[in-house]
Amino acid sequence: MFRSVLILPFVLGACAELSSGGGGATASRPSGQTTAPAPRPVLQGPSTSAAALDTVSEAEKAAARQAAASAPAGGELGQATVALGSPTDPGLWVKTSLVTQDTPGTVRTGAGDAIAVTLRPLGSDGGAQISLSALQALGLPLAGLHPVTLARTG
């Protein structure tokens, strides 16, 4: 009888856990209130604009447009989808797996805009990259993927 009295609190305690949906783990119930999302972090320090990173002058971009318009046909290399390459790498260039060494060429958009660029080897089979200055000279947005035609001019 004495043993039964000692076990009784444990048995009743287990029954209380079962009746509250326990089973050992306590589940949190929604309180009806939602928490607000954490605010976005504020970036500190200096930032650099695209205009500040674009080191090619408007005169150089105009000359690249003129050179593309009067460039002798050296052979179309193919279609490529370009994305912004390293914005700190200056100049008018496209990195592509279609060339194995630096080659003078042109890049033409579907709208017909074209500029003279240096075609650089990409070194992998990944998507082509285009310089910040070349994107701006073609009037393309910095974000996104852009279908272009690449051609050799020499």
N, C-alpha and C positions, 0 to 999 in steps of 0.2 A: 504494500500500500504506500509505503514511504517513497518507493521508486516512482510510482505513478504520479505522486504529487510533484516530484522533481521534474518529470518529463512534461507535465501538463502545460507549463508556460511556453515551452518550445513548440508544442503542437498547436497551441492557440496562436502563437506568433506566426507560424507557417500558414494557418488559415487566414489570418489577416492579410498576408502577402498575396494569397491566391484571390481573395475577394477584391483587392484593389488592382487586379490585372498585372500583378508582379511577375513572379517567376524568376526573381532575382534581379532583374534589370528594371530600373525605373524609367518609364517613358515620359518625356516632357510633352505637355499638352499645350497647344497654342493658346495664348492668352487673349487672342482677338486683336492684339496690337502688332503692327509690323514695324520693323526697325528700318530706318532710312538708310540707303546705301552710303557707304563711306565716301566722303568728298574726294574728288580727283586730286592727286598730288600736284602741287604747283612747282613747275620746273624753275630752279634757281640758276643764276649765272647768265653769262652772255649767250645769246643765240646768234646764229649766222643766217642771213637771208639768202635765198637763191640768187638774188641780184649781186650780193657781195661775193658769192662763189663763182659767178660767171665772169671769167677774166677775158673773154673774147669780146672785142669792141663791136659796135654795130657796123662799122666800116668793114671789119674783117668778115662778119656774117654776110654782108651784102656782096663782098668779093667771092665768098664761098657759093652763094646763090648764082652769081654770074658765071663762075667757073663750072658749076654743074650744068648750066644751060648750054655752055659752049664746049663741053668736054667731049673728046672723041670717044666713040663707043669702043670700049675695051672688052666688053662681054658681060652679060648679066650673070651674076653669081647665084642668085636665087632670092627667094622670099625669106624673111626672118621676122620674128616678133621681138621687138626690142623693149627693154625696160631701162630705167635710169641706172647708169653705172655709178662709180664713185664720184660724188660731186666735187671732191677735192682734186681730181685728176683733170687738169686744164686741157683746153683745146677742143677741136672738132674731130671726133673719132667715133668709131663703132667697133666694139670687140665682138668677133664672130668666129665660129668654128669653120667658116667657109674659106678662110685664108690661113696660110701657115707662116707668113711673115708680114711685116708692115707693108701695105700696098695702098697707093692712091686710088680713091674710088668715089662713088656717089651713093647717097641714100635718098630714096624717093618714097614719099607717102602715097597713100591711095588717092589723095586729093590732087596729086601732081606736083606738090612742092618738093624741091630737091636742093641739096647742098653738096659741095665737095667735102669729103672727109678723108681721114686716114683710116683704112680698115686694118685693125689689129687682130692678131690671133687670140682667141679666147682661151685656148688651152684645155678645154673640156667640151663635152657635148651639150652643155646647158644652154639656156636661152641667151640670145645676144644682148649686149649692153650698149647703151649710147650715152655720150657725154651730156652733161647739163647744158652746155652751150649749144650743142647740136639740136637738142630737143627744143630749146627756145628759138633757135634760128628757123626751125621747121614749124614753129607755132603750135607744138604739141604740149599737152599738159605734162607736168612732171610725174604725176602718179598715173599708174596704169600700164597696160601692155599695148604696144602700137605695131600693127603690121606694116612692114616696109619692104622695098625691093632694093637689094644691094647690087652694085655693078662695079667692075674694075674699070679704071680709066687710063691705063697705061700699058 
